[in-house]
Amino acid sequence: MQLVRVGLCAFGMSGKVFHAPFLKEHPGFFISAVVERSKEESKEKYPEATIYRSVEDMLQSKEIELVIINTPVQTHYEYAKKALEAGKNIVVEKPFTVNVAEAEELVKLAEDKGLFLSVYQNRRFDRDFLQVQKVVNERKLGNIKEAEIRFDRFRTTPSGKQHKENPDQIGSGSLHDLGSHLVDQAVQYFGYPEKLFADVFSMKGIEFANDYFEILLFYKNDLRVRLKSSVFSKEAHYAYTIHGDRGSFLQERTDNQENELVAGAIPVYGKEWMQPLKEADGILNILNENSETKRIQTSSEAGNYMDYYQQIYEHIVFGYPLPSPGKEIIQNMKIIDASLESSREEKVIEL
């Protein structure tokens, strides 16, 4: 099996939870290098990896083929550009960049260099996202008229992370952090909207970055899609609510991969590693062919973040389609930029 040597730009939560475990367990990847500016925490689980004290030093390694840009979003543009200029293919953590201009420049640079740039949209491999995608694709709801996608939390105190909480830092706040997932999912389900209206602000106060957003996407055929997130939501809502002219579908957010990984679970290559659900996590209420109501409790099948890196590997080795290429994610960045503009100017923005 062809071996792809990988360098991780950081070993914080993202590196420890979302990237390193899958790269280690996938037989086609080898973690060749990790950047840790002062610590050596990676040695325990990844002793074969060389520890570098800076991204710049790591990029001088000729053996590294793929670089994971998993640093704070404010540094994505700088490190991604340096990695591309060093001749490395790159995976960039979400959110891609802080604005569209940076995203477009990086995509062009990758194309000019003949390299690939993928954005790590791991929530496309969540069980709940995949279940909604299945229902939408099967057209069981008929013509979809309205949809709402939510990602709520109850985190009323600041995290202390300046790159996420400081309102003066571009790219901080929930819109870039969680909004990058919800926007991506809306575009995956329904395509690119015609216009939008947004409300983005901080419920904790103006001294903190935005922690609430509500985006209304306008589509052709009068479809409306609402994206919403709040950190003052103690009681859970359905994460996905889809209404069509043949019925409705409600889906809970039940993917538990992140929690399992944080707790130390080891993903398994080549098969599902999450346990099946014990209870139903969705409701499908539709009209059958005789226009009779049929209400069904549904259970989503397990998702697997390993599928993302499997697709990356297959792209490198076999030339298969690249998952979430940067060129595609530029659309998401346009929606995020337009949402900030809409909220600031209190007007509908044409896309």
C-alpha positions as CSV (number, residue, x, y, z in Angstrom):
1,M,0.0,0.0,0.0
2,Q,1.3,3.4,-0.9
3,L,2.3,5.4,2.2
4,V,1.4,9.1,2.5
5,R,3.6,11.0,5.0
6,V,1.7,13.6,6.9
7,G,2.7,16.7,9.0
8,L,0.4,18.1,11.7
9,C,0.7,21.9,12.3
10,A,-0.6,21.7,15.9
11,F,-1.3,19.2,18.6
12,G,-4.2,20.8,20.4
13,M,-7.7,19.3,20.6
14,S,-8.1,19.3,16.8
15,G,-4.9,17.4,16.3
16,K,-5.4,15.0,19.2
17,V,-9.1,14.2,18.5
18,F,-10.0,14.8,14.8
19,H,-6.9,14.1,12.9
20,A,-4.1,12.1,14.5
21,P,-6.2,9.1,15.6
22,F,-7.6,8.5,12.1
23,L,-4.2,9.1,10.4
24,K,-2.6,6.6,12.7
25,E,-5.2,3.9,12.2
26,H,-5.4,4.3,8.5
27,P,-2.7,2.0,6.9
28,G,-2.1,4.4,4.0
29,F,-0.9,7.3,6.2
30,F,2.1,7.8,8.4
31,I,2.3,10.7,10.8
32,S,5.8,11.9,10.0
33,A,5.9,15.2,11.9
34,V,4.0,17.2,14.6
35,V,4.5,20.9,15.5
36,E,4.5,21.5,19.3
37,R,6.0,24.8,20.2
38,S,7.1,23.9,23.7
39,K,5.6,20.6,24.8
40,E,6.2,17.0,23.6
41,E,2.7,15.5,24.2
42,S,2.6,13.7,20.9
43,K,5.5,11.4,21.9
44,E,3.3,9.2,24.0
45,K,1.0,8.0,21.2
46,Y,3.0,9.0,18.1
47,P,6.7,8.4,19.1
48,E,7.6,7.9,15.4
49,A,6.8,11.5,14.6
50,T,9.5,14.1,14.6
51,I,8.5,17.1,16.8
52,Y,9.2,20.5,15.2
53,R,9.0,23.8,17.1
54,S,7.5,25.8,14.2
55,V,5.4,25.2,11.1
56,E,8.2,26.8,9.0
57,D,10.7,24.3,10.2
58,M,8.4,21.4,9.5
59,L,7.7,22.6,6.0
60,Q,11.4,22.2,5.1
61,S,11.0,18.4,5.4
62,K,11.1,16.9,1.9
63,E,9.4,13.7,2.9
64,I,6.1,15.2,4.0
65,E,3.5,15.1,1.2
66,L,0.4,16.2,3.1
67,V,0.1,19.0,5.7
68,I,-2.8,19.4,8.0
69,I,-3.5,23.1,8.8
70,N,-5.2,22.7,12.2
71,T,-4.1,25.9,13.9
72,P,-6.5,28.8,14.8
73,V,-8.5,30.2,11.9
74,Q,-6.6,33.5,12.0
75,T,-3.4,31.7,10.9
76,H,-5.0,29.4,8.2
77,Y,-4.2,31.7,5.4
78,E,-0.6,32.3,6.4
79,Y,0.3,28.6,7.0
80,A,-1.7,27.3,4.1
81,K,0.1,29.7,1.7
82,K,3.5,28.7,3.1
83,A,2.7,25.0,2.8
84,L,1.5,25.3,-0.8
85,E,4.6,27.4,-1.7
86,A,6.7,24.5,-0.1
87,G,5.0,22.1,-2.6
88,K,2.7,20.4,0.0
89,N,-0.9,19.2,-0.5
90,I,-3.0,20.5,2.3
91,V,-6.0,19.8,4.5
92,V,-7.3,23.0,6.1
93,E,-9.4,22.8,9.3
94,K,-12.8,24.5,9.2
95,P,-13.5,27.4,9.1
96,F,-11.4,27.6,5.9
97,T,-10.3,31.2,6.3
98,V,-11.5,34.4,7.9
99,N,-13.0,35.8,4.6
100,V,-13.6,35.0,0.9
101,A,-10.6,36.9,-0.4
102,E,-8.1,34.7,1.5
103,A,-10.0,31.6,0.4
104,E,-9.9,32.5,-3.2
105,E,-6.2,33.3,-3.2
106,L,-5.3,30.0,-1.6
107,V,-7.5,28.0,-4.1
108,K,-5.8,29.8,-7.0
109,L,-2.3,29.2,-5.5
110,A,-3.1,25.5,-5.1
111,E,-4.3,25.3,-8.7
112,D,-1.2,27.1,-10.0
113,K,1.1,24.8,-8.1
114,G,-0.8,21.6,-9.2
115,L,-1.6,20.7,-5.6
116,F,-4.8,19.9,-3.8
117,L,-6.5,21.8,-1.0
118,S,-9.3,20.2,0.9
119,V,-11.3,21.7,3.8
120,Y,-12.0,19.4,6.8
121,Q,-15.8,19.4,6.8
122,N,-16.1,16.5,9.1
123,R,-19.8,17.0,9.9
124,R,-20.6,15.6,6.5
125,F,-19.7,12.3,8.1
126,D,-22.0,12.7,11.1
127,R,-24.8,10.1,11.4
128,D,-27.5,12.8,11.7
129,F,-26.4,14.8,8.6
130,L,-26.3,11.6,6.6
131,Q,-29.7,10.6,7.7
132,V,-31.2,13.9,6.6
133,Q,-29.3,13.7,3.3
134,K,-30.9,10.3,2.7
135,V,-34.4,11.5,3.4
136,V,-33.9,14.6,1.2
137,N,-32.4,12.6,-1.7
138,E,-35.2,10.0,-1.6
139,R,-37.8,12.8,-2.0
140,K,-40.1,11.3,0.6
141,L,-41.2,14.8,1.7
142,G,-42.1,15.8,-1.9
143,N,-41.2,19.4,-2.7
144,I,-39.3,20.8,0.3
145,K,-40.7,24.2,1.3
146,E,-39.0,25.0,4.6
147,A,-35.9,23.7,6.5
148,E,-34.2,24.6,9.8
149,I,-30.7,23.5,10.8
150,R,-29.6,24.3,14.4
151,F,-26.4,23.8,16.4
152,D,-27.2,24.9,20.0
153,R,-25.1,24.7,23.1
154,F,-25.4,25.8,26.7
155,R,-22.1,27.6,27.3
156,T,-22.9,30.9,29.0
157,T,-19.3,31.7,30.2
158,P,-16.4,32.6,28.0
159,S,-14.0,29.8,26.9
160,G,-10.9,32.0,27.5
161,K,-9.7,31.3,24.0
162,Q,-8.9,34.7,22.4
163,H,-9.0,33.4,18.8
164,K,-12.6,32.4,19.4
165,E,-13.8,35.0,21.9
166,N,-12.1,38.3,21.0
167,P,-14.5,40.4,18.9
168,D,-11.6,42.4,17.5
169,Q,-10.1,39.3,15.8
170,I,-11.6,38.6,12.4
171,G,-12.9,35.0,12.2
172,S,-13.7,34.7,15.9
173,G,-17.1,33.8,17.1
174,S,-19.8,31.2,16.5
175,L,-20.6,32.2,12.9
176,H,-17.2,31.1,11.7
177,D,-16.9,28.2,14.2
178,L,-20.3,26.5,14.0
179,G,-21.7,28.4,11.1
180,S,-19.1,26.8,8.8
181,H,-20.8,23.5,9.5
182,L,-24.4,24.7,9.1
183,V,-23.8,26.7,6.0
184,D,-21.9,23.7,4.5
185,Q,-24.8,21.4,5.2
186,A,-27.4,23.7,3.8
187,V,-25.4,24.0,0.5
188,Q,-25.0,20.3,0.4
189,Y,-28.7,19.7,0.8
190,F,-30.2,22.5,-1.2
191,G,-27.5,24.2,-3.3
192,Y,-26.4,27.8,-3.3
193,P,-29.1,30.3,-2.3
194,E,-30.1,33.5,-4.2
195,K,-30.0,35.9,-1.2
196,L,-30.0,35.9,2.6
197,F,-30.8,37.9,5.7
198,A,-28.9,37.4,8.9
199,D,-28.8,38.4,12.6
200,V,-25.4,37.9,14.2
201,F,-24.4,39.2,17.7
202,S,-23.1,38.3,21.1
203,M,-25.6,37.3,23.8
204,K,-22.8,37.5,26.4
205,G,-22.1,41.1,25.6
206,I,-20.2,43.3,23.1
207,E,-16.9,42.5,24.7
208,F,-17.1,39.0,23.3
209,A,-17.3,37.7,19.7
210,N,-20.6,36.6,18.3
211,D,-22.2,33.6,20.0
212,Y,-25.6,33.8,18.3
213,F,-26.6,33.8,14.7
214,E,-29.7,33.3,12.6
215,I,-29.4,33.2,8.9
216,L,-32.4,33.0,6.5
217,L,-31.5,31.7,3.1
218,F,-33.8,32.4,0.1
219,Y,-34.0,29.9,-2.7
220,K,-35.9,29.6,-6.0
221,N,-39.3,28.0,-5.8
222,D,-39.9,29.9,-2.5
223,L,-37.8,27.5,-0.4
224,R,-36.7,29.0,2.9
225,V,-33.8,27.6,4.9
226,R,-33.0,28.9,8.4
227,L,-29.6,28.3,10.1
228,K,-29.5,29.0,13.8
229,S,-27.1,28.7,16.8
230,S,-27.2,29.9,20.4
231,V,-25.1,29.3,23.5
232,F,-28.1,29.9,25.7
233,S,-30.0,26.7,24.8
234,K,-30.3,24.5,27.9
235,E,-33.1,22.3,26.4
236,A,-32.3,20.7,23.1
237,H,-34.2,21.3,19.9
238,Y,-34.4,19.0,16.9
239,A,-31.2,19.8,15.0
240,Y,-32.9,19.4,11.6
241,T,-36.5,20.2,10.8
242,I,-37.5,19.7,7.1
243,H,-41.1,20.3,5.8
244,G,-42.3,19.5,2.3
245,D,-45.7,19.2,0.6
246,R,-45.8,15.5,1.4
247,G,-44.7,15.6,5.0
248,S,-42.1,16.5,7.6
249,F,-38.9,15.0,9.0
250,L,-37.4,15.8,12.4
251,Q,-33.9,14.7,13.2
252,E,-31.9,14.9,16.5
253,R,-28.2,15.6,16.6
254,T,-27.0,12.2,17.9
255,D,-23.6,11.7,16.4
256,N,-21.2,10.9,19.3
257,Q,-17.9,10.5,17.5
258,E,-16.4,13.7,19.0
259,N,-17.3,12.7,22.6
260,E,-16.0,9.2,22.1
261,L,-12.7,10.5,20.7
262,V,-12.3,13.0,23.5
263,A,-12.8,10.1,26.0
264,G,-10.0,8.2,24.3
265,A,-11.8,5.9,21.8
266,I,-9.7,4.5,19.0
267,P,-11.3,4.5,15.5
268,V,-11.1,1.3,13.5
269,Y,-10.1,1.3,9.9
270,G,-12.3,-0.5,7.4
271,K,-15.4,-0.9,9.5
272,E,-17.8,1.0,11.8
273,W,-16.4,1.8,15.2
274,M,-19.4,3.5,16.8
275,Q,-22.1,1.5,18.6
276,P,-25.7,1.4,17.1
277,L,-28.3,3.6,18.6
278,K,-30.5,2.1,21.3
279,E,-33.4,4.4,20.5
280,A,-34.9,6.1,17.5
281,D,-33.5,9.6,16.8
282,G,-35.9,10.9,14.1
283,I,-39.5,11.2,13.1
284,L,-40.8,10.9,9.5
285,N,-44.4,12.0,9.1
286,I,-45.5,11.7,5.5
287,L,-48.5,11.0,3.2
288,N,-48.4,7.7,1.4
289,E,-49.5,7.0,-2.1
290,N,-53.2,6.9,-0.9
291,S,-52.7,10.3,0.9
292,E,-52.9,8.5,4.3
293,T,-50.7,9.7,7.1
294,K,-47.7,7.5,7.9
295,R,-45.7,8.4,11.0
296,I,-42.5,6.5,11.5
297,Q,-39.8,6.7,14.1
298,T,-36.4,6.4,12.4
299,S,-32.9,5.5,13.5
300,S,-29.8,6.9,11.8
301,E,-26.9,4.7,10.9
302,A,-23.4,5.4,12.3
303,G,-21.2,8.0,10.7
304,N,-17.4,7.7,10.4
305,Y,-14.8,10.5,10.1
306,M,-12.4,7.8,8.8
307,D,-14.3,8.1,5.5
308,Y,-13.0,11.6,5.1
309,Y,-9.4,10.4,5.2
310,Q,-10.2,7.4,3.1
311,Q,-11.4,9.8,0.4
312,I,-8.3,11.9,0.7
313,Y,-6.2,8.7,0.3
314,E,-8.1,7.6,-2.7
315,H,-7.7,11.0,-4.3
316,I,-3.9,10.8,-3.8
317,V,-3.5,7.2,-5.0
318,F,-6.3,6.7,-7.5
319,G,-7.3,10.2,-8.5
320,Y,-10.8,9.8,-7.1
321,P,-12.8,13.0,-6.3
322,L,-11.4,15.2,-3.6
323,P,-13.7,15.6,-0.5
324,S,-14.8,19.2,0.2
325,P,-12.3,20.9,-2.2
326,G,-11.4,24.5,-1.4
327,K,-13.0,25.7,-4.6
328,E,-16.3,24.3,-3.4
329,I,-16.0,25.8,0.1
330,I,-15.5,29.3,-1.3
331,Q,-19.3,29.3,-1.7
332,N,-19.6,28.8,2.1
333,M,-17.3,31.6,2.8
334,K,-19.4,33.9,0.6
335,I,-22.4,33.1,2.7
336,I,-20.6,33.7,5.9
337,D,-19.2,37.1,4.7
338,A,-22.6,38.1,3.4
339,S,-24.2,37.1,6.7
340,L,-21.9,39.5,8.6
341,E,-22.7,42.2,6.1
342,S,-26.4,41.6,6.3
343,S,-26.4,41.7,10.1
344,R,-24.3,44.9,10.2
345,E,-26.4,46.8,7.6
346,E,-29.7,45.2,8.5
347,K,-30.6,44.3,4.9
348,V,-31.1,41.4,2.5
349,I,-27.9,40.6,0.6
350,E,-28.1,39.3,-3.0
351,L,-25.7,36.4,-3.6
